[in-house]
């Protein structure tokens, strides 16, 4: 695509319409957003790599718009990133600038420009690398903040996915989305992209659903939509979402992991009673954001499904030999094809000019099946299967079975050793008894270990890498 056709290049067309509402309920119009973004870009002055320290704040969005309107390439990181992780990323990628909260001393450099709470800092690092001609953005996978492996996204990827999401969600200029996810997480960023593209309103807050200030801002600003990962919906259940009075809410979305069939059915019922649509979706950073959606009209009869491919996309299932599976009900790896498939990864600045390695096709690493109506169901990760004494065990399935019994847990391990991590030591006996009696896994095939809390990243996903299985 031509860069001039990119939706960020025409945001000024929305002029006096409200683009952003801050946590303090201050208004930023599209005219002000583009003016401040272009002033920042003018200070940077050229196409280069910058690190953008993300918060759900106006200055963070202004930095993002400055980059995407002016062919500057941002690496999206959390403003709360650990100093050691940031240093590792800086060493690998040598950004020319940092755009970060002024009070955060982790982001060091020569201050050259300021916009309210954020400051532009020059790093002085050598720019001994080339940026690919179509490179628009770099994101860490799954919302993590420390991995040096970044996903390379192009203008075409972002535009393609943004257009598809707007089409199937029916986003309109009157929508008001409130943030529940970080900007540096692909799902949270896609919500920002789609609403800015339509001239709609973003209500910005870093408050969590557990804080009163979130719901006060929600009601004051008449939020029409928000998104959440499965953990978000577990919190909403505890908050008794069904009893909340939220008359402005039009629809809610879910992605970032598989929502259990039971929770999907419960929220389908709640949303049906409240006149709200729940749209379950599926995606990966490697596909920009979204690959599938479950239409609301099918939500009840297809609970537990990730739905169908987004407009312009296509799914296939392949077996271990790489042949396409055409029979309904058979499990294989889910493969997606579409204009939103990114060109590949970068693991250092020397990878930023690499060619398109995926050519529009993504092997997701998820195992799935398709029903007779063409709806897809993810059954687990390709790497989340173990062999216990010759039997294939799906760790995601085991987690789900235990959660149905009211046992909060996560499972990990290696072949012939499954480790079940529990937060409640009093449930150890019940977990062991259930597993031996209802799954066919012998007592010698697993160990139970207590942890204080389940480790999660800033988007609520379980950090399996932080679990000690030895």
QUIVEN-V741551 format. One record per residue. N is the residue number from 1. SS is DSSP state (a for helix, b for strand, c for the rest). PSI is psi in whole degrees, 0 to 359 (999 if undefined). OMEGA is omega in whole degrees, 0 to 359 (none if undefined). Layout:
# QUIVEN-V741551
N SS PSI OMEGA
N SS PSI OMEGA
This chain:
# QUIVEN-V741551
1 c 154 174
2 c 136 182
3 a 329 182
4 a 341 180
5 a 355 182
6 c 136 189
7 a 333 178
8 a 337 182
9 a 347 185
10 a 19 182
11 a 332 181
12 a 344 178
13 a 337 182
14 a 354 169
15 c 250 186
16 c 357 178
17 c 149 180
18 b 126 177
19 b 313 187
20 b 144 169
21 b 124 182
22 c 171 178
23 c 335 177
24 c 8 178
25 c 30 171
26 c 146 185
27 b 135 171
28 b 118 179
29 b 167 176
30 a 324 178
31 a 316 179
32 a 320 179
33 a 311 183
34 a 324 178
35 a 312 181
36 a 323 178
37 a 316 183
38 a 330 174
39 a 319 177
40 a 315 180
41 a 324 179
42 a 324 179
43 a 322 177
44 a 313 166
45 c 353 184
46 c 169 175
47 c 122 180
48 c 180 180
49 b 132 175
50 b 153 173
51 b 126 180
52 b 112 181
53 b 111 192
54 b 133 164
55 c 163 172
56 c 73 184
57 c 156 183
58 a 317 183
59 a 326 178
60 a 316 178
61 a 322 178
62 a 317 177
63 a 319 179
64 a 314 179
65 a 323 178
66 a 317 181
67 a 308 187
68 a 340 175
69 a 340 190
70 c 25 173
71 c 29 173
72 c 141 187
73 b 113 178
74 b 143 166
75 b 117 186
76 b 116 178
77 b 161 178
78 b 142 175
79 c 343 180
80 c 20 183
81 c 143 176
82 c 141 184
83 a 320 180
84 a 320 179
85 a 320 178
86 a 317 180
87 a 320 178
88 a 316 179
89 a 320 179
90 a 317 179
91 a 324 183
92 a 326 191
93 a 343 176
94 c 60 177
95 c 149 178
96 c 328 183
97 b 163 170
98 b 138 173
99 b 109 193
100 b 161 176
101 b 136 186
102 c 327 185
103 c 355 183
104 c 104 184
105 c 352 178
106 c 326 181
107 c 94 187
108 c 149 179
109 c 181 180
110 b 116 180
111 b 126 183
112 b 350 183
113 b 149 180
114 b 141 172
115 b 101 182
116 c 246 187
117 c 356 182
118 b 153 180
119 b 143 176
120 b 126 181
121 b 137 177
122 b 130 185
123 c 329 184
124 c 8 180
125 c 151 181
126 c 137 178
127 c 71 184
128 c 47 185
129 c 170 182
130 c 140 175
131 c 132 177
132 c 147 186
133 c 326 183
134 c 3 183
135 b 125 182
136 b 332 194
137 b 149 175
138 b 129 182
139 b 143 170
140 b 155 182
141 a 142 174
142 a 23 176
143 a 5 178
144 c 161 186
145 c 350 187
146 c 346 183
147 c 133 178
148 c 348 179
149 c 118 181
150 b 148 175
151 b 128 178
152 b 122 178
153 b 143 180
154 b 167 174
155 a 318 180
156 a 317 179
157 a 310 184
158 a 316 180
159 a 316 181
160 a 311 182
161 a 322 178
162 a 313 180
163 a 318 181
164 a 316 182
165 a 317 178
166 a 319 182
167 a 310 187
168 a 337 176
169 a 343 182
170 c 42 180
171 c 135 182
172 c 162 182
173 c 336 182
174 c 352 182
175 c 149 179
176 b 103 183
177 b 133 177
178 b 141 186
179 c 133 174
180 c 357 185
181 c 152 180
182 c 151 180
183 c 332 182
184 c 4 176
185 c 132 188
186 a 322 180
187 a 312 178
188 a 321 180
189 a 325 180
190 a 326 177
191 a 318 176
192 a 311 182
193 a 312 186
194 a 322 182
195 a 323 175
196 a 322 180
197 a 328 182
198 c 1 183
199 c 22 179
200 c 186 189
201 b 137 173
202 b 125 177
203 b 116 192
204 c 126 175
205 c 145 172
206 c 2 177
207 c 146 179
208 c 169 178
209 c 341 181
210 c 355 182
211 c 137 181
212 a 325 183
213 a 329 178
214 a 311 185
215 a 331 174
216 a 313 178
217 a 318 179
218 a 309 184
219 a 319 180
220 a 323 185
221 a 359 177
222 c 48 181
223 c 138 181
224 c 346 185
225 b 155 168
226 b 164 180
227 b 160 179
228 b 153 172
229 c 172 180
230 a 321 180
231 a 325 177
232 a 318 183
233 a 332 173
234 a 320 177
235 a 315 180
236 a 324 177
237 a 315 179
238 a 329 179
239 c 1 181
240 c 58 181
241 a 325 181
242 a 338 181
243 a 353 182
244 c 143 176
245 c 103 183
246 c 71 188
247 c 336 182
248 c 344 187
249 c 123 184
250 c 316 178
251 b 158 175
252 b 154 182
253 b 158 178
254 b 134 174
255 c 196 177
256 c 25 181
257 c 165 184
258 c 125 173
259 c 127 182
260 c 152 180
261 a 322 182
262 a 316 180
263 a 323 177
264 a 315 181
265 a 319 180
266 a 315 181
267 a 331 173
268 a 317 180
269 a 313 180
270 a 313 183
271 a 322 177
272 a 319 180
273 a 329 184
274 a 356 181
275 c 29 179
276 c 145 175
277 b 134 171
278 b 119 179
279 b 111 177
280 b 135 183
281 b 171 180
282 b 138 179
283 b 178 175
284 c 154 177
285 a 326 181
286 a 346 174
287 a 32 181
288 c 304 174
289 c 291 191
290 b 143 175
291 b 334 182
292 b 165 174
293 b 151 178
294 b 108 181
295 c 143 183
296 a 325 181
297 a 340 181
298 a 0 189
299 c 316 184
300 c 314 184
301 c 346 180
302 c 30 180
303 c 134 183
304 c 350 180
305 c 150 171
306 c 355 174
307 b 224 186
308 b 165 180
309 b 148 178
310 c 163 177
311 c 130 180
312 c 356 181
313 c 168 179
314 b 140 177
315 b 155 169
316 b 159 174
317 b 137 178
318 b 148 179
319 c 184 184
320 c 338 179
321 c 0 180
322 c 4 179
323 c 146 181
324 b 135 177
325 c 125 182
326 c 346 183
327 c 135 179
328 c 143 175
329 c 348 181
330 c 140 183
331 c 136 176
332 b 178 178
333 b 136 181
334 b 126 179
335 b 136 182
336 b 143 176
337 b 134 180
338 c 168 182
339 c 348 179
340 c 358 177
341 c 124 185
342 c 163 184
343 c 349 179
344 b 195 185
345 b 166 164
346 b 140 176
347 c 357 173
348 c 174 181
349 a 339 180
350 a 352 179
351 a 0 190
352 c 349 176
353 c 14 180
354 c 151 180
355 c 179 178
356 c 110 183
357 c 345 183
358 c 335 179
359 c 43 175
360 c 8 182
361 b 129 182
362 b 122 170
363 b 109 194
364 b 337 186
365 b 2 177
366 b 140 175
367 b 133 186
368 b 169 173
369 b 161 181
370 b 135 179
371 c 181 185
372 c 343 179
373 c 0 179
374 c 15 177
375 c 142 186
376 b 147 180
377 b 120 176
378 b 129 182
379 b 348 178
380 b 172 177
381 b 145 177
382 c 324 181
383 c 5 179
384 c 29 174
385 b 135 176
386 b 158 169
387 b 114 178
388 b 107 180
389 c 42 175
390 c 349 180
391 b 136 181
392 b 125 183
393 b 129 179
394 b 110 183
395 a 324 179
396 a 322 179
397 a 318 179
398 a 315 177
399 a 314 182
400 a 320 180
401 a 317 180
402 a 322 179
403 a 325 177
404 a 333 178
405 c 6 180
406 c 21 182
407 c 106 179
408 c 126 187
409 b 164 164
410 b 149 182
411 b 142 176
412 b 189 177
413 b 194 176
414 b 173 181
415 c 135 181
416 c 13 174
417 b 105 175
418 b 135 178
419 b 124 179
420 b 118 182
421 b 126 181
422 b 145 176
423 c 344 181
424 c 108 183
425 a 337 180
426 a 347 180
427 a 1 185
428 a 312 181
429 a 317 180
430 a 321 180
431 a 314 181
432 a 317 180
433 a 317 181
434 a 314 183
435 a 317 182
436 a 328 184
437 a 332 190
438 a 352 182
439 c 348 182
440 c 5 178
441 c 123 182
442 c 158 183
443 a 333 179
444 a 354 183
445 a 353 181
446 b 157 172
447 b 153 179
448 b 132 183
449 b 138 180
450 b 138 173
451 c 152 182
452 c 319 178
453 c 156 180
454 c 123 181
455 c 132 180
456 b 153 175
457 c 184 187
458 c 353 176
459 c 7 176
460 c 357 179
461 c 146 179
462 b 133 177
463 c 85 182
464 a 331 180
465 a 340 180
466 a 356 180
467 c 132 180
468 c 112 185
469 c 349 181
470 c 999 none
